[in-house]
Amino acid sequence: MNGGWCRSRFPMLAERLLGRMSLSVKIALGAAIVGSVPLIVTGFIIDRANSAAVVSSVNRNHDVALEQASTAIAKSIESIFAELQLLSSSPVLRTEDATDEQLRAELQRFFEPIRLTSASDQVLAESTLRPFEELAVLDRQGSVDVAAGDQFSEVWEQSTWFASAKLGVVSHSAPHFLSANEKLVISIAVPVFTVDGRLLRLVGALVDTNRVLSLAELEGLAVGEVIDLRLIDSSGSYLAGVPRSQLLNSAPLTVSVGGDQMVTRFNDGALAVVGGQRSVGGGTILADDGWHLFSVEKSSDAYAAINSARRDLVIGLFTGFALIVALSLLIARLLTDPLLRITQVVTEFGNGNYHVRLQPRSSDDLGRLARTFNSMADSLQQTHDELIEANRAKNEFLSSLSHELKTPLAAILGFASILSNNSKSNLSQEEHKKLDVINRNGRRLDSLIEDLLDLSKIESKQISLELEMVSVNEVTAEVSASLEPILDAKRQSFISDIRHDPVWISADRGRLVQVLSNLISNASKYSPSDTDIAVRCETQLDHLIISITDEGPGISKSDQVRLFDLFFRTQDAERSAKPGTGIGLYICKKIVELHGGEISVQSTPGSGTTFVVHLPGISFVSPRVDIGQKFKNTFDRLDAAG
């Protein structure tokens, strides 16, 4: 279900997000993504190569450190062997009948603390560290004959390594702890031969491991300043160490070793943990009897170069990405700014600013587009200017023609009215019918001329409103009374649903009467005889809503869309040969819009039609009437009518 939601919602969210971005941001984002792929791949390759190089360097450092330490320890033990061999070559020890006192005195000479002297035997410094922890003369079976100190702790008869010593070979044990003081020592046995080469006795010594390590000077190794060195016995237990970092302050490392197998490298997949610190390192065998030297280093120290390189790489990647985004935005702006300018100019041109033009700044496709648009704009502006001039000429012609027609038409209607109302004219019934035709068609022509005059004023934007507070009840009654003859001729009923409370509206009284008269006369014209025409007034907040409903044939949906267009007539009206020009509803719409309102139509074919007019600015308080201003407005309207 969640997967389906992601598949259905994610594309929509992405489309919505991209839809809010500007074109330049989209181009920059796409370029940044495309440019970042090789950057990331290159960074990944560099990181892998750098990591491999650092790991190889770390392993090499441990190998070198182990090699140097092993060599130094071996030389340290050899130097101790040399001291004991010097003792074993003493004439006293090589004499078969030497007494215990003589042997002890000779041992004591080598057992004293180390003393540094000058060439003149002046003592320069004296150490409390004895060269040997214990020193003794042994028989050929390993039993102690004479000891330099008070006692000799070791019993070597059963030691496996001592077998070589009994055969006359210098031998030593692995580091081990004295049971007396838990000190880590190495047992060494050196054979003593007579002058003729016979094995006479052995010199046994216990050497402190710290002296071995001190003589090896492991602290001063040139490689791996943060590498710890640790001695581990054949069972894997920690013996001693050289503190070159802070790791030795924590719990000692124990590595499982046994037989001929030993861990020679631990890193990556086999990291050791020392005192909570992840560590890397390696190991080597120091002696045939299986004690080992291990190198240990904190991972954070060993791989610090990787972390530093990765940090620099990440900074470089982000810097590169930022540069790519900046360059992409710059290039995108260079590409989209001309397009945005073209869009802005085209929008202004579409809104009626026909003088705006593009400024071509290049000879590429955008430059050619700008020049083509300018050429098209010049042609359209010329056509527009010609249309404006033609429309102005048309309006002047309509205005002049209307005024020229109104004067003779007024005379015709006047004389026809006199003849019709003159009882002394002795006209026949047939002649009276002809006068009625003259009056009826004259009034139609007068109405058409009025529409043409209004159309001319609307087109030339010369129409103006004389706003006053108008009583809606009075206007509705006035329109109803003026159209009563038309309704009576078709036996149509006028139903008025107007609130009894007086309502006033800020409007041009004459224009409001014109709109209602046009809508109600249209309702009568297109409705059959013996039907009802209803006028209803409502208030909604500060708006007046007037609806005129008839019981005519209705208007189709396609005709409703164009009903308020200039000169438009429905197909039913054309087929029924009803008189009309398609000007009246256009004028009604313009007058309503000048009042800040709107007009709409609601109709279903076969069910009649309802026109709804919304006008703002109603009031329920009677205005104070200025009689002088009212008469002035009336005379101004009469003057405007000719």
C-alpha positions as CSV (number, residue, x, y, z in Angstrom):
1,M,0.0,0.0,0.0
2,N,2.8,2.4,0.9
3,G,4.6,1.5,-2.4
4,G,1.4,2.3,-4.4
5,W,1.1,5.6,-2.6
6,C,4.7,6.5,-3.4
7,R,4.2,5.5,-7.1
8,S,1.0,7.6,-7.3
9,R,1.8,10.6,-5.2
10,F,5.5,11.1,-5.8
11,P,5.2,12.0,-9.5
12,M,2.4,14.4,-8.6
13,L,4.4,16.1,-5.8
14,A,7.5,16.3,-8.0
15,E,5.5,17.8,-10.8
16,R,4.0,20.3,-8.4
17,L,7.4,21.2,-7.0
18,L,9.0,21.6,-10.4
19,G,5.9,23.6,-11.5
20,R,6.7,26.2,-8.9
21,M,10.3,26.6,-10.0
22,S,11.4,29.1,-12.6
23,L,12.9,27.9,-15.9
24,S,16.4,29.1,-14.9
25,V,16.2,27.1,-11.6
26,K,15.1,24.0,-13.5
27,I,17.9,24.3,-16.0
28,A,20.5,24.9,-13.2
29,L,19.2,22.0,-11.2
30,G,19.4,19.6,-14.2
31,A,22.9,20.8,-15.1
32,A,24.0,20.5,-11.5
33,I,22.7,16.9,-11.2
34,V,24.3,15.9,-14.5
35,G,27.6,17.6,-13.6
36,S,27.6,16.1,-10.1
37,V,27.5,12.5,-11.3
38,P,31.1,12.4,-12.7
39,L,32.2,14.5,-9.7
40,I,30.8,12.0,-7.2
41,V,32.2,9.0,-9.2
42,T,35.6,10.7,-9.4
43,G,35.5,11.4,-5.6
44,F,34.6,7.8,-4.9
45,I,37.5,6.5,-7.0
46,I,39.9,8.9,-5.3
47,D,38.6,7.9,-1.9
48,R,39.0,4.2,-2.6
49,A,42.5,4.7,-4.0
50,N,43.6,6.9,-1.1
51,S,42.1,4.4,1.4
52,A,44.0,1.5,-0.2
53,A,47.2,3.6,-0.2
54,V,46.8,4.5,3.5
55,V,46.0,0.9,4.5
56,S,49.1,-0.3,2.6
57,S,51.2,2.4,4.3
58,V,49.9,1.4,7.8
59,N,50.6,-2.3,7.1
60,R,54.1,-1.4,5.9
61,N,54.8,0.8,8.9
62,H,53.8,-2.1,11.2
63,D,56.0,-4.5,9.3
64,V,58.9,-2.2,9.5
65,A,58.3,-1.5,13.2
66,L,58.2,-5.2,13.9
67,E,61.3,-5.9,11.9
68,Q,63.2,-3.1,13.6
69,A,62.0,-4.1,17.1
70,S,62.8,-7.8,16.5
71,T,66.3,-6.9,15.4
72,A,66.8,-4.6,18.3
73,I,65.6,-7.2,20.9
74,A,67.8,-9.8,19.3
75,K,70.8,-7.6,19.5
76,S,69.9,-6.8,23.2
77,I,69.8,-10.4,24.1
78,E,73.1,-11.0,22.2
79,S,74.7,-8.2,24.2
80,I,73.6,-9.9,27.4
81,F,74.9,-13.3,26.1
82,A,78.2,-11.5,25.5
83,E,78.3,-10.4,29.1
84,L,77.6,-13.9,30.4
85,Q,80.1,-15.4,28.0
86,L,82.7,-13.0,29.3
87,L,81.9,-14.3,32.8
88,S,82.1,-17.9,31.6
89,S,85.5,-17.3,30.2
90,S,86.8,-16.2,33.6
91,P,89.8,-18.3,34.7
92,V,88.2,-18.8,38.1
93,L,85.1,-20.4,36.6
94,R,87.2,-22.5,34.2
95,T,89.3,-23.9,37.1
96,E,88.0,-27.3,38.3
97,D,89.2,-26.9,41.9
98,A,87.9,-23.3,42.4
99,T,86.3,-22.9,45.8
100,D,82.8,-21.6,46.4
101,E,84.1,-18.4,47.9
102,Q,86.2,-17.8,44.7
103,L,83.2,-18.6,42.5
104,R,80.9,-16.3,44.6
105,A,83.4,-13.4,44.4
106,E,83.7,-13.8,40.7
107,L,79.9,-13.8,40.3
108,Q,79.5,-10.8,42.6
109,R,81.7,-8.8,40.4
110,F,79.2,-9.2,37.5
111,F,76.2,-8.9,39.9
112,E,76.9,-5.3,41.1
113,P,74.8,-2.4,39.9
114,I,76.0,-0.8,36.7
115,R,78.5,2.0,37.2
116,L,79.7,4.5,34.6
117,T,83.3,5.7,35.0
118,S,85.7,8.0,33.2
119,A,89.1,7.1,31.7
120,S,90.7,7.9,35.1
121,D,88.3,5.5,36.8
122,Q,86.3,8.4,38.3
123,V,82.7,7.4,38.9
124,L,80.4,9.5,36.7
125,A,77.1,7.8,37.4
126,E,75.8,4.8,39.3
127,S,72.5,3.0,38.6
128,T,70.4,0.9,41.0
129,L,69.5,-1.5,38.2
130,R,71.5,-4.7,38.4
131,P,72.6,-6.2,35.2
132,F,71.0,-9.5,36.2
133,E,68.1,-10.2,38.5
134,E,69.8,-13.4,39.8
135,L,73.1,-15.0,38.9
136,A,74.5,-18.5,39.9
137,V,77.0,-21.2,39.0
138,L,75.2,-24.5,38.1
139,D,76.5,-28.0,37.8
140,R,76.0,-29.8,34.5
141,Q,72.6,-31.1,35.6
142,G,71.2,-27.6,36.4
143,S,71.6,-27.7,40.2
144,V,72.8,-24.5,41.9
145,D,76.3,-24.7,43.3
146,V,76.9,-21.0,44.2
147,A,74.5,-18.0,43.9
148,A,75.5,-14.4,43.7
149,G,72.6,-13.3,45.9
150,D,70.9,-14.8,48.8
151,Q,69.0,-17.3,46.7
152,F,68.4,-18.5,43.3
153,S,64.7,-19.0,42.4
154,E,64.9,-21.1,39.3
155,V,64.9,-24.8,39.0
156,W,65.9,-25.7,35.5
157,E,66.5,-29.5,35.6
158,Q,63.1,-30.1,34.0
159,S,63.0,-27.1,31.6
160,T,62.9,-28.1,28.0
161,W,65.0,-25.3,26.8
162,F,67.8,-26.2,29.3
163,A,68.5,-29.4,27.3
164,S,70.5,-27.4,24.8
165,A,72.5,-25.7,27.5
166,K,73.6,-29.1,29.0
167,L,74.9,-30.0,25.5
168,G,77.1,-26.9,25.7
169,V,74.9,-24.4,23.7
170,V,74.1,-20.9,25.0
171,S,70.3,-21.1,25.6
172,H,67.5,-19.0,27.0
173,S,63.8,-19.3,27.9
174,A,60.8,-17.3,26.9
175,P,59.9,-14.5,29.2
176,H,58.2,-15.7,32.4
177,F,57.2,-14.5,35.8
178,L,59.1,-15.2,39.0
179,S,56.8,-16.7,41.5
180,A,58.5,-14.7,44.3
181,N,57.8,-11.1,43.1
182,E,55.9,-11.6,39.8
183,K,58.7,-10.0,37.9
184,L,59.0,-10.8,34.2
185,V,62.4,-12.3,33.5
186,I,64.3,-14.4,30.9
187,S,66.3,-17.4,32.0
188,I,69.8,-17.7,30.3
189,A,72.3,-20.6,30.6
190,V,75.9,-20.2,29.3
191,P,78.3,-23.3,29.3
192,V,81.7,-23.0,31.0
193,F,84.4,-25.1,29.4
194,T,87.8,-26.2,30.7
195,V,91.0,-25.2,29.0
196,D,91.0,-28.5,27.1
197,G,87.4,-27.9,26.0
198,R,85.4,-30.1,28.4
199,L,82.0,-28.9,29.8
200,L,82.8,-28.1,33.4
201,R,79.8,-26.2,34.7
202,L,77.1,-23.7,33.7
203,V,76.4,-20.0,34.4
204,G,72.7,-19.3,35.0
205,A,71.2,-15.9,35.0
206,L,67.7,-14.3,35.3
207,V,67.5,-11.1,33.2
208,D,64.7,-8.6,33.8
209,T,62.7,-8.2,30.6
210,N,62.7,-4.4,31.0
211,R,66.5,-4.5,30.7
212,V,66.1,-6.4,27.4
213,L,63.6,-3.9,26.1
214,S,65.6,-0.9,27.5
215,L,68.8,-2.1,25.7
216,A,66.7,-2.5,22.5
217,E,65.8,1.2,22.8
218,L,62.3,0.5,21.3
219,E,61.0,3.9,22.3
220,G,63.3,5.5,19.7
221,L,62.2,3.5,16.6
222,A,62.1,5.7,13.5
223,V,58.8,4.2,12.2
224,G,55.3,4.5,13.8
225,E,55.5,6.9,16.6
226,V,52.1,5.9,17.8
227,I,52.6,2.1,17.6
228,D,52.6,0.1,20.8
229,L,54.9,-2.9,21.0
230,R,53.8,-5.9,23.1
231,L,55.4,-9.2,24.2
232,I,53.0,-12.1,24.2
233,D,53.8,-15.7,25.3
234,S,53.0,-18.8,23.3
235,S,49.6,-19.1,25.1
236,G,48.6,-15.6,23.9
237,S,48.9,-13.9,27.3
238,Y,50.3,-10.4,27.6
239,L,53.8,-10.2,29.1
240,A,55.2,-6.7,28.6
241,G,55.0,-3.7,26.4
242,V,56.7,-0.5,25.3
243,P,54.5,2.5,25.8
244,R,54.6,4.6,22.6
245,S,51.0,5.8,22.8
246,Q,48.1,5.9,25.3
247,L,46.9,2.3,24.5
248,L,49.1,0.7,27.2
249,N,47.2,2.7,29.9
250,S,44.2,0.5,29.2
251,A,43.6,-3.2,29.5
252,P,46.3,-5.3,27.8
253,L,45.7,-7.0,24.4
254,T,45.4,-10.8,24.4
255,V,45.7,-12.6,21.1
256,S,44.9,-16.3,20.7
257,V,48.0,-18.1,19.3
258,G,48.9,-21.7,19.4
259,G,51.3,-24.2,17.8
260,D,52.7,-22.8,14.5
261,Q,49.8,-20.5,13.9
262,M,49.8,-16.9,15.0
263,V,47.9,-13.7,14.0
264,T,50.2,-11.8,11.7
265,R,47.8,-9.0,10.8
266,F,44.6,-7.7,12.3
267,N,42.7,-4.8,10.6
268,D,39.6,-4.1,8.6
269,G,37.5,-7.3,9.1
270,A,39.5,-8.4,12.2
271,L,39.9,-5.3,14.3
272,A,41.1,-5.8,17.8
273,V,39.6,-3.7,20.7
274,V,42.1,-2.5,23.3
275,G,40.5,-0.8,26.3
276,G,37.5,0.3,24.2
277,Q,39.8,1.6,21.4
278,R,39.5,0.0,17.9
279,S,43.0,-1.0,16.9
280,V,45.0,-2.3,14.0
281,G,48.4,-4.1,14.1
282,G,50.4,-7.2,13.4
283,G,52.7,-9.7,15.0
284,T,55.9,-11.8,14.6
285,I,57.6,-14.7,16.3
286,L,60.7,-13.7,18.3
287,A,62.1,-17.1,19.2
288,D,61.7,-20.7,18.4
289,D,60.1,-21.4,21.7
290,G,57.1,-19.4,20.6
291,W,57.0,-16.0,22.3
292,H,55.8,-13.2,20.1
293,L,56.1,-9.5,19.5
294,F,52.9,-7.6,18.5
295,S,52.5,-4.1,17.2
296,V,49.2,-2.3,18.1
297,E,47.9,1.1,16.9
298,K,44.6,2.9,17.5
299,S,42.5,2.9,14.3
300,S,41.8,6.6,14.7
301,D,45.6,7.2,14.6
302,A,46.3,4.7,11.9
303,Y,43.6,5.9,9.6
304,A,43.7,9.6,10.5
305,A,45.1,10.3,7.0
306,I,42.0,8.6,5.5
307,N,39.6,10.7,7.6
308,S,41.5,13.9,6.8
309,A,41.6,13.0,3.1
310,R,37.9,12.3,3.2
311,R,37.2,15.5,5.0
312,D,39.2,17.4,2.3
313,L,37.4,15.4,-0.4
314,V,34.0,16.2,1.0
315,I,34.9,19.9,1.2
316,G,36.2,19.7,-2.4
317,L,33.0,17.9,-3.6
318,F,30.8,20.5,-1.9
319,T,32.9,23.3,-3.3
320,G,32.8,21.7,-6.8
321,F,29.0,21.2,-6.5
322,A,28.6,24.8,-5.4
323,L,30.7,26.0,-8.4
324,I,28.6,23.8,-10.7
325,V,25.4,25.2,-9.3
326,A,26.7,28.8,-9.6
327,L,27.9,28.2,-13.2
328,S,24.6,26.5,-14.0
329,L,22.6,29.4,-12.6
330,L,24.7,31.8,-14.6
331,I,24.3,29.9,-17.8
332,A,20.6,29.4,-17.2
333,R,20.2,33.1,-16.6
334,L,22.0,33.9,-19.8
335,L,19.6,31.5,-21.6
336,T,16.3,32.3,-19.8
337,D,16.6,36.1,-19.4
338,P,16.0,36.7,-23.1
339,L,13.0,34.3,-22.9
340,L,11.6,36.1,-19.9
341,R,12.0,39.4,-21.6
342,I,10.2,38.0,-24.7
343,T,7.4,36.7,-22.4
344,Q,7.1,40.0,-20.7
345,V,7.0,41.9,-24.0
346,V,4.5,39.5,-25.5
347,T,2.3,39.8,-22.4
348,E,2.4,43.6,-22.5
349,F,1.6,43.4,-26.2
350,G,-1.3,41.1,-25.6
351,N,-2.6,43.5,-22.9
352,G,-2.9,46.3,-25.4
353,N,0.5,48.0,-25.3
354,Y,1.2,47.8,-29.0
355,H,4.2,50.1,-28.9
356,V,6.4,47.8,-26.8
357,R,9.2,46.1,-28.7
358,L,12.1,43.7,-28.1
359,Q,15.8,44.8,-28.3
360,P,17.7,42.1,-30.2
361,R,21.1,41.7,-28.6
362,S,22.5,38.7,-30.6
363,S,22.3,37.1,-34.0
364,D,21.3,33.6,-32.7
365,D,17.9,32.0,-32.7
366,L,16.6,34.3,-29.9
367,G,17.8,37.4,-31.8
368,R,16.0,36.2,-34.9
369,L,12.9,35.5,-32.8
370,A,13.0,39.0,-31.4
371,R,13.4,40.6,-34.9
372,T,10.5,38.4,-36.2
373,F,8.3,39.5,-33.3
374,N,9.1,43.2,-33.9
375,S,8.2,42.8,-37.5
376,M,4.9,41.1,-36.6
377,A,4.2,43.7,-33.9
378,D,4.8,46.5,-36.5
379,S,2.2,44.9,-38.8
380,L,-0.3,44.3,-36.0
381,Q,0.1,47.9,-34.7
382,Q,-0.4,49.3,-38.2
383,T,-3.5,47.1,-38.6
384,H,-4.7,48.1,-35.1
385,D,-4.2,51.8,-35.8
386,E,-6.2,51.3,-39.1
387,L,-9.0,49.6,-37.2
388,I,-9.1,52.3,-34.6
389,E,-9.3,54.9,-37.3
390,A,-12.0,52.9,-39.1
391,N,-13.9,52.4,-35.8
392,R,-13.6,56.1,-35.1
393,A,-14.9,56.9,-38.5
394,K,-17.7,54.4,-38.0
395,N,-18.7,55.9,-34.7
396,E,-18.7,59.4,-36.2
397,F,-20.8,58.2,-39.1
398,L,-23.3,56.4,-36.8
399,S,-23.5,59.5,-34.5
400,S,-24.0,61.8,-37.5
401,L,-26.4,59.5,-39.2
402,S,-28.5,59.0,-36.0
403,H,-28.8,62.7,-35.5
404,E,-29.6,63.3,-39.1
405,L,-32.3,60.6,-39.0
406,K,-33.9,61.6,-35.7
407,T,-35.0,65.1,-37.0
408,P,-37.1,63.9,-39.9
409,L,-38.2,60.8,-38.0
410,A,-39.5,63.1,-35.2
411,A,-41.4,65.1,-37.8
412,I,-42.9,62.0,-39.3
413,L,-44.0,60.6,-35.9
414,G,-45.4,63.9,-34.9
415,F,-47.5,64.4,-38.0
416,A,-48.6,60.8,-37.9
417,S,-49.7,61.2,-34.2
418,I,-51.6,64.4,-35.1
419,L,-53.4,62.7,-37.9
420,S,-54.3,59.7,-35.8
421,N,-55.6,61.8,-32.9
422,N,-57.4,64.5,-35.0
423,S,-61.1,63.7,-34.9
424,K,-61.7,66.1,-37.8
425,S,-59.3,64.5,-40.2
426,N,-62.2,62.3,-41.7
427,L,-59.8,59.4,-42.3
428,S,-61.1,56.1,-43.2
429,Q,-60.5,53.0,-41.1
430,E,-58.0,51.7,-43.7
431,E,-56.1,55.0,-43.5
432,H,-56.0,54.8,-39.7
433,K,-54.4,51.3,-40.0
434,K,-51.8,52.7,-42.2
435,L,-51.1,55.5,-39.7
436,D,-50.7,52.8,-37.0
437,V,-48.1,51.0,-39.2
438,I,-46.3,54.3,-39.6
439,N,-46.3,55.0,-35.8
440,R,-45.2,51.4,-35.0
441,N,-42.3,51.3,-37.5
442,G,-41.3,54.8,-36.6
443,R,-41.0,53.9,-33.0
444,R,-39.0,50.9,-33.9
445,L,-36.7,53.0,-36.1
446,D,-36.4,55.5,-33.2
447,S,-35.4,52.7,-30.8
448,L,-32.8,51.5,-33.3
449,I,-31.4,55.0,-33.7
450,E,-31.1,55.2,-29.9
451,D,-29.3,51.9,-29.8
452,L,-26.9,53.0,-32.5
453,L,-26.2,56.2,-30.5
454,D,-25.6,54.3,-27.3
455,L,-23.4,51.8,-29.2
456,S,-21.4,54.7,-30.7
457,K,-20.9,56.2,-27.2
458,I,-19.9,52.8,-25.8
459,E,-17.4,52.1,-28.5
460,S,-15.8,55.5,-28.3
461,K,-15.9,55.3,-24.4
462,Q,-17.9,58.6,-24.3
463,I,-20.8,57.2,-22.3
464,S,-21.1,58.4,-18.8
465,L,-23.3,57.8,-15.8
466,E,-25.2,60.3,-13.7
467,L,-25.4,58.5,-10.4
468,E,-28.1,59.3,-7.9
469,M,-30.0,57.3,-5.2
470,V,-32.9,55.7,-7.2
471,S,-35.9,54.0,-5.7
472,V,-36.0,50.5,-7.0
473,N,-39.8,50.3,-6.4
474,E,-40.4,53.4,-8.4
475,V,-38.2,52.3,-11.3
476,T,-39.9,48.9,-11.5
477,A,-43.3,50.5,-11.5
478,E,-42.2,53.0,-14.2
479,V,-41.0,50.3,-16.5
480,S,-44.1,48.2,-15.9
481,A,-46.4,51.1,-16.8
482,S,-44.4,52.0,-19.9
483,L,-44.5,48.4,-21.3
484,E,-48.1,47.7,-20.3
485,P,-49.5,48.2,-23.9
486,I,-47.0,45.7,-25.3
487,L,-47.9,43.1,-22.7
488,D,-51.7,43.7,-23.1
489,A,-51.3,43.2,-26.9
490,K,-50.2,39.6,-26.2
491,R,-52.4,39.1,-23.2
492,Q,-49.3,38.6,-21.0
493,S,-49.4,39.1,-17.3
494,F,-46.7,41.1,-15.4
495,I,-45.9,39.6,-12.1
496,S,-43.9,41.8,-9.7
497,D,-42.3,40.3,-6.7
498,I,-40.7,43.3,-5.0
499,R,-40.2,43.8,-1.3
500,H,-42.6,46.4,0.2
501,D,-39.8,48.1,2.2
502,P,-38.3,50.8,0.1
503,V,-34.9,50.1,-1.4
504,W,-32.6,52.7,-3.0
505,I,-29.6,52.1,-5.2
506,S,-26.8,54.3,-6.5
507,A,-27.5,54.3,-10.2
508,D,-28.2,56.3,-13.4
509,R,-32.0,56.3,-13.4
510,G,-32.4,56.5,-17.1
511,R,-29.9,53.8,-17.9
512,L,-31.4,51.5,-15.2
513,V,-34.8,52.0,-16.8
514,Q,-33.3,51.3,-20.2
515,V,-31.8,48.0,-19.0
516,L,-35.0,46.8,-17.4
517,S,-37.1,47.9,-20.3
518,N,-34.9,46.0,-22.8
519,L,-35.0,42.8,-20.8
520,I,-38.7,42.9,-20.1
521,S,-39.6,43.8,-23.8
522,N,-37.3,40.9,-25.0
523,A,-39.1,38.6,-22.6
524,S,-42.4,39.7,-24.0
525,K,-41.2,39.5,-27.6
526,Y,-39.9,35.9,-27.4
527,S,-42.7,34.5,-25.1
528,P,-46.0,33.3,-26.5
529,S,-49.4,34.9,-25.8
530,D,-51.2,34.3,-22.5
531,T,-48.0,33.7,-20.5
532,D,-46.5,35.3,-17.4
533,I,-43.4,37.6,-17.1
534,A,-42.1,37.8,-13.6
535,V,-39.8,40.5,-12.1
536,R,-38.3,39.8,-8.7
537,C,-36.0,42.0,-6.6
538,E,-33.8,40.7,-3.8
539,T,-31.1,42.1,-1.6
540,Q,-27.9,40.3,-0.7
541,L,-25.5,42.1,1.6
542,D,-25.0,45.5,-0.3
543,H,-26.1,44.1,-3.7
544,L,-29.5,44.3,-5.5
545,I,-30.5,41.2,-7.5
546,I,-33.1,41.7,-10.2
547,S,-34.3,38.7,-12.1
548,I,-36.7,38.7,-15.1
549,T,-38.2,35.3,-15.9
550,D,-40.3,34.4,-19.0
551,E,-42.1,31.3,-20.3
552,G,-40.5,31.4,-23.7
553,P,-38.8,28.6,-25.7
554,G,-35.5,29.0,-23.8
555,I,-31.9,29.4,-25.1
556,S,-29.4,26.6,-25.9
557,K,-26.1,26.3,-24.0
558,S,-24.1,27.2,-27.1
559,D,-26.1,30.3,-27.7
560,Q,-25.9,31.4,-24.0
561,V,-22.1,31.7,-24.3
562,R,-22.4,34.4,-27.1
563,L,-25.7,35.9,-26.0
564,F,-24.2,39.2,-24.9
565,D,-21.9,39.6,-27.9
566,L,-22.5,42.5,-30.3
567,F,-24.9,41.7,-33.2
568,F,-25.5,38.2,-32.0
569,R,-28.9,36.6,-32.4
570,T,-30.0,33.1,-31.6
571,Q,-30.9,30.6,-34.3
572,D,-34.5,30.4,-33.0
573,A,-34.8,34.2,-33.2
574,E,-33.5,34.1,-36.8
575,R,-35.9,31.3,-37.8
576,S,-38.9,33.0,-36.1
577,A,-38.2,36.3,-38.0
578,K,-38.6,38.3,-34.7
579,P,-37.4,41.8,-35.2
580,G,-34.1,42.7,-33.6
581,T,-30.5,43.7,-34.3
582,G,-28.4,42.0,-31.5
583,I,-27.4,45.3,-30.0
584,G,-29.8,45.6,-27.0
585,L,-28.3,42.9,-24.8
586,Y,-24.7,44.1,-25.6
587,I,-25.7,47.6,-24.5
588,C,-27.4,46.2,-21.3
589,K,-24.2,44.3,-20.4
590,K,-22.0,47.4,-20.8
591,I,-24.4,49.6,-18.8
592,V,-24.5,47.1,-15.9
593,E,-20.7,46.8,-16.0
594,L,-20.4,50.6,-15.8
595,H,-22.4,50.4,-12.6
596,G,-19.9,47.9,-11.2
597,G,-22.4,45.0,-11.6
598,E,-22.8,41.9,-13.8
599,I,-25.6,40.3,-15.8
600,S,-26.1,36.6,-16.6
601,V,-28.6,34.3,-18.1
602,Q,-30.1,31.0,-16.9
603,S,-32.1,29.0,-19.4
604,T,-33.1,25.5,-20.4
605,P,-34.6,24.9,-23.8
606,G,-38.3,24.5,-23.5
607,S,-38.5,25.8,-20.0
608,G,-38.1,29.6,-20.3
609,T,-35.3,32.0,-19.6
610,T,-34.2,34.1,-16.6
611,F,-31.9,37.1,-16.8
612,V,-30.2,38.1,-13.5
613,V,-28.8,41.5,-12.8
614,H,-26.4,42.1,-9.8
615,L,-25.9,45.8,-8.9
616,P,-24.0,47.1,-5.9
617,G,-24.6,50.2,-3.7
618,I,-28.1,49.6,-2.2
619,S,-29.5,51.6,0.8
620,F,-32.5,51.2,3.0
621,V,-32.5,54.8,4.1
622,S,-34.4,57.4,2.1
623,P,-32.0,60.0,0.5
624,R,-32.5,63.7,0.8
625,V,-33.7,64.8,-2.6
626,D,-32.3,68.0,-4.1
627,I,-35.2,69.2,-6.3
628,G,-33.0,71.6,-8.3
629,Q,-30.5,69.0,-9.0
630,K,-33.2,66.5,-10.0
631,F,-34.7,69.0,-12.5
632,K,-31.2,69.7,-13.9
633,N,-30.6,66.0,-14.4
634,T,-33.9,65.7,-16.2
635,F,-33.2,68.6,-18.6
636,D,-29.7,67.3,-19.2
637,R,-31.2,64.0,-20.3
638,L,-33.7,65.7,-22.6
639,D,-30.9,67.7,-24.2
640,A,-28.8,64.6,-24.7
641,A,-31.8,62.9,-26.4
642,G,-31.9,65.7,-29.0
